[in-house]
Amino acid sequence: MTTKSIPDILRQSLESHMAEADLRDDDELKELLGKLNTLSGKVAAAKAQVMARRSDKKR
């Protein structure tokens, strides 16, 4: 079962608001989206480490 991380959910929400013209696509928003992408990558890496450790413990 895969679930979306909080940074992914936040990014999707911001993109939805941009599409509905609730937010302007400016430098501040681009910077925030970039930071969310970076954080999302870190979360994915941490999840992968946890899953690998769990797998190793089962052996």
OpenMM code with the backbone's topology and positions (N, CA, C; nanometers):
from openmm import Vec3, app, unit

residues = "MET THR THR LYS SER ILE PRO ASP ILE LEU ARG GLN SER LEU GLU SER HIS MET ALA GLU ALA ASP LEU ARG ASP ASP ASP GLU LEU LYS GLU LEU LEU GLY LYS LEU ASN THR LEU SER GLY LYS VAL ALA ALA ALA LYS ALA GLN VAL MET ALA ARG ARG SER ASP LYS LYS ARG".split()
positions = [
    Vec3(0.0837, -0.1176, 0.0000),
    Vec3(0.0000, 0.0000, 0.0000),
    Vec3(0.0883, 0.1241, 0.0000),
    Vec3(0.0766, 0.2046, -0.1005),
    Vec3(0.1546, 0.3280, -0.1054),
    Vec3(0.0626, 0.4462, -0.0738),
    Vec3(0.1140, 0.5347, 0.0061),
    Vec3(0.0399, 0.6558, 0.0394),
    Vec3(0.1242, 0.7754, -0.0019),
    Vec3(0.0578, 0.8837, -0.0242),
    Vec3(0.1287, 1.0051, -0.0629),
    Vec3(0.1850, 1.0716, 0.0622),
    Vec3(0.3028, 1.1293, 0.0458),
    Vec3(0.3642, 1.2005, 0.1575),
    Vec3(0.3002, 1.3383, 0.1709),
    Vec3(0.3178, 1.3962, 0.2859),
    Vec3(0.2617, 1.5300, 0.3104),
    Vec3(0.3162, 1.6326, 0.2101),
    Vec3(0.4476, 1.6324, 0.1798),
    Vec3(0.4957, 1.7286, 0.0800),
    Vec3(0.4283, 1.7098, -0.0575),
    Vec3(0.4012, 1.5843, -0.0963),
    Vec3(0.3334, 1.5593, -0.2236),
    Vec3(0.1907, 1.6133, -0.2218),
    Vec3(0.1226, 1.5927, -0.1104),
    Vec3(-0.0151, 1.6418, -0.0968),
    Vec3(-0.0173, 1.7945, -0.1011),
    Vec3(0.0760, 1.8575, -0.0308),
    Vec3(0.0830, 2.0045, -0.0314),
    Vec3(0.1130, 2.0584, -0.1717),
    Vec3(0.2074, 1.9929, -0.2407),
    Vec3(0.2421, 2.0366, -0.3772),
    Vec3(0.1210, 2.0259, -0.4689),
    Vec3(0.0486, 1.9152, -0.4613),
    Vec3(-0.0695, 1.8965, -0.5460),
    Vec3(-0.1768, 2.0002, -0.5152),
    Vec3(-0.1918, 2.0312, -0.3869),
    Vec3(-0.2895, 2.1323, -0.3476),
    Vec3(-0.2526, 2.2694, -0.4028),
    Vec3(-0.1255, 2.3059, -0.3921),
    Vec3(-0.0805, 2.4347, -0.4460),
    Vec3(-0.0994, 2.4399, -0.5976),
    Vec3(-0.0668, 2.3302, -0.6662),
    Vec3(-0.0835, 2.3263, -0.8117),
    Vec3(-0.2306, 2.3378, -0.8499),
    Vec3(-0.3173, 2.2784, -0.7710),
    Vec3(-0.4616, 2.2891, -0.7964),
    Vec3(-0.5081, 2.4339, -0.7810),
    Vec3(-0.4600, 2.5000, -0.6765),
    Vec3(-0.4972, 2.6403, -0.6559),
    Vec3(-0.4413, 2.7292, -0.7672),
    Vec3(-0.3234, 2.6948, -0.8177),
    Vec3(-0.2678, 2.7714, -0.9302),
    Vec3(-0.3563, 2.7540, -1.0532),
    Vec3(-0.4007, 2.6329, -1.0780),
    Vec3(-0.4844, 2.6044, -1.1947),
    Vec3(-0.6177, 2.6788, -1.1868),
    Vec3(-0.6683, 2.6981, -1.0659),
    Vec3(-0.7945, 2.7697, -1.0472),
    Vec3(-0.7728, 2.9199, -1.0320),
    Vec3(-0.6513, 2.9653, -1.0514),
    Vec3(-0.6141, 3.1070, -1.0442),
    Vec3(-0.6319, 3.1660, -0.9046),
    Vec3(-0.6259, 3.0802, -0.8025),
    Vec3(-0.6298, 3.1300, -0.6649),
    Vec3(-0.4922, 3.1809, -0.6216),
    Vec3(-0.3880, 3.1279, -0.6850),
    Vec3(-0.2510, 3.1677, -0.6550),
    Vec3(-0.1809, 3.2111, -0.7825),
    Vec3(-0.0899, 3.3060, -0.7681),
    Vec3(-0.0094, 3.3506, -0.8817),
    Vec3(0.1148, 3.2646, -0.8939),
    Vec3(0.1531, 3.2343, -1.0148),
    Vec3(0.2747, 3.1577, -1.0418),
    Vec3(0.3926, 3.2542, -1.0416),
    Vec3(0.4405, 3.2874, -0.9196),
    Vec3(0.5505, 3.3823, -0.9074),
    Vec3(0.6747, 3.3129, -0.8512),
    Vec3(0.7792, 3.3896, -0.8316),
    Vec3(0.9066, 3.3330, -0.7843),
    Vec3(0.8931, 3.2673, -0.6469),
    Vec3(0.8144, 3.3286, -0.5590),
    Vec3(0.7971, 3.2735, -0.4244),
    Vec3(0.7299, 3.1358, -0.4306),
    Vec3(0.6297, 3.1231, -0.5140),
    Vec3(0.5599, 2.9957, -0.5280),
    Vec3(0.6509, 2.8913, -0.5918),
    Vec3(0.7284, 2.9316, -0.6918),
    Vec3(0.8215, 2.8380, -0.7558),
    Vec3(0.9253, 2.7889, -0.6559),
    Vec3(0.9732, 2.8778, -0.5705),
    Vec3(1.0702, 2.8398, -0.4683),
    Vec3(1.0075, 2.7410, -0.3694),
    Vec3(0.8861, 2.7676, -0.3286),
    Vec3(0.8156, 2.6791, -0.2366),
    Vec3(0.7937, 2.5413, -0.2987),
    Vec3(0.7531, 2.5370, -0.4252),
    Vec3(0.7332, 2.4092, -0.4938),
    Vec3(0.8655, 2.3324, -0.5049),
    Vec3(0.9728, 2.4029, -0.5305),
    Vec3(1.1039, 2.3390, -0.5368),
    Vec3(1.1430, 2.2780, -0.4032),
    Vec3(1.1173, 2.3511, -0.2958),
    Vec3(1.1474, 2.2996, -0.1620),
    Vec3(1.0608, 2.1785, -0.1294),
    Vec3(0.9347, 2.1814, -0.1698),
    Vec3(0.8476, 2.0666, -0.1471),
    Vec3(0.8960, 1.9451, -0.2258),
    Vec3(0.9441, 1.9671, -0.3470),
    Vec3(0.9982, 1.8569, -0.4270),
    Vec3(1.1210, 1.7960, -0.3595),
    Vec3(1.2083, 1.8820, -0.3080),
    Vec3(1.3273, 1.8344, -0.2372),
    Vec3(1.2875, 1.7547, -0.1132),
    Vec3(1.1946, 1.8085, -0.0371),
    Vec3(1.1480, 1.7413, 0.0837),
    Vec3(1.0813, 1.6083, 0.0497),
    Vec3(1.0064, 1.6058, -0.0565),
    Vec3(0.9407, 1.4825, -0.1003),
    Vec3(1.0438, 1.3744, -0.1332),
    Vec3(1.1521, 1.4135, -0.1968),
    Vec3(1.2591, 1.3189, -0.2265),
    Vec3(1.3229, 1.2641, -0.1000),
    Vec3(1.3408, 1.3501, -0.0021),
    Vec3(1.3989, 1.3068, 0.1255),
    Vec3(1.3047, 1.2113, 0.1981),
    Vec3(1.1760, 1.2393, 0.1934),
    Vec3(1.0778, 1.1514, 0.2562),
    Vec3(1.0787, 1.0152, 0.1879),
    Vec3(1.0829, 1.0138, 0.0558),
    Vec3(1.0858, 0.8880, -0.0188),
    Vec3(1.2117, 0.8072, 0.0160),
    Vec3(1.3248, 0.8743, 0.0288),
    Vec3(1.4490, 0.8058, 0.0638),
    Vec3(1.4406, 0.7472, 0.2048),
    Vec3(1.3840, 0.8226, 0.2974),
    Vec3(1.3694, 0.7743, 0.4349),
    Vec3(1.2757, 0.6536, 0.4390),
    Vec3(1.1672, 0.6596, 0.3642),
    Vec3(1.0747, 0.5458, 0.3585),
    Vec3(1.1448, 0.4228, 0.3024),
    Vec3(1.2246, 0.4419, 0.2004),
    Vec3(1.2969, 0.3293, 0.1399),
    Vec3(1.3938, 0.2675, 0.2401),
    Vec3(1.4609, 0.3511, 0.3183),
    Vec3(1.5533, 0.3003, 0.4210),
    Vec3(1.4783, 0.2186, 0.5257),
    Vec3(1.3653, 0.2683, 0.5693),
    Vec3(1.2858, 0.1973, 0.6695),
    Vec3(1.2399, 0.0630, 0.6150),
    Vec3(1.1923, 0.0618, 0.4921),
    Vec3(1.1460, -0.0632, 0.4315),
    Vec3(1.2609, -0.1623, 0.4160),
    Vec3(1.3781, -0.1145, 0.3803),
    Vec3(1.4947, -0.2013, 0.3656),
    Vec3(1.5352, -0.2602, 0.5006),
    Vec3(1.5319, -0.1790, 0.6036),
    Vec3(1.5666, -0.2274, 0.7382),
    Vec3(1.4659, -0.3309, 0.7868),
    Vec3(1.3390, -0.3059, 0.7593),
    Vec3(1.2354, -0.4022, 0.7982),
    Vec3(1.2561, -0.5343, 0.7257),
    Vec3(1.2906, -0.5251, 0.5998),
    Vec3(1.3140, -0.6444, 0.5200),
    Vec3(1.4333, -0.7226, 0.5736),
    Vec3(1.5390, -0.6514, 0.6118),
    Vec3(1.6584, -0.7157, 0.6666),
    Vec3(1.6282, -0.7850, 0.8002),
    Vec3(1.5425, -0.7262, 0.8818),
    Vec3(1.5092, -0.7832, 1.0128),
    Vec3(1.4275, -0.9117, 0.9980),
    Vec3(1.3504, -0.9230, 0.8914),
    Vec3(1.2674, -1.0413, 0.8704),
    Vec3(1.3497, -1.1616, 0.8268),
    Vec3(1.4685, -1.1378, 0.7795),
    Vec3(1.5523, -1.2478, 0.7297),
    Vec3(1.6221, -1.3183, 0.8401),
] * unit.nanometer
topology = app.Topology()
chain = topology.addChain("A")
for resn in residues:
    res = topology.addResidue(resn, chain)
    for name in ("N", "CA", "C"):
        topology.addAtom(name, app.Element.getBySymbol(name[0]), res)
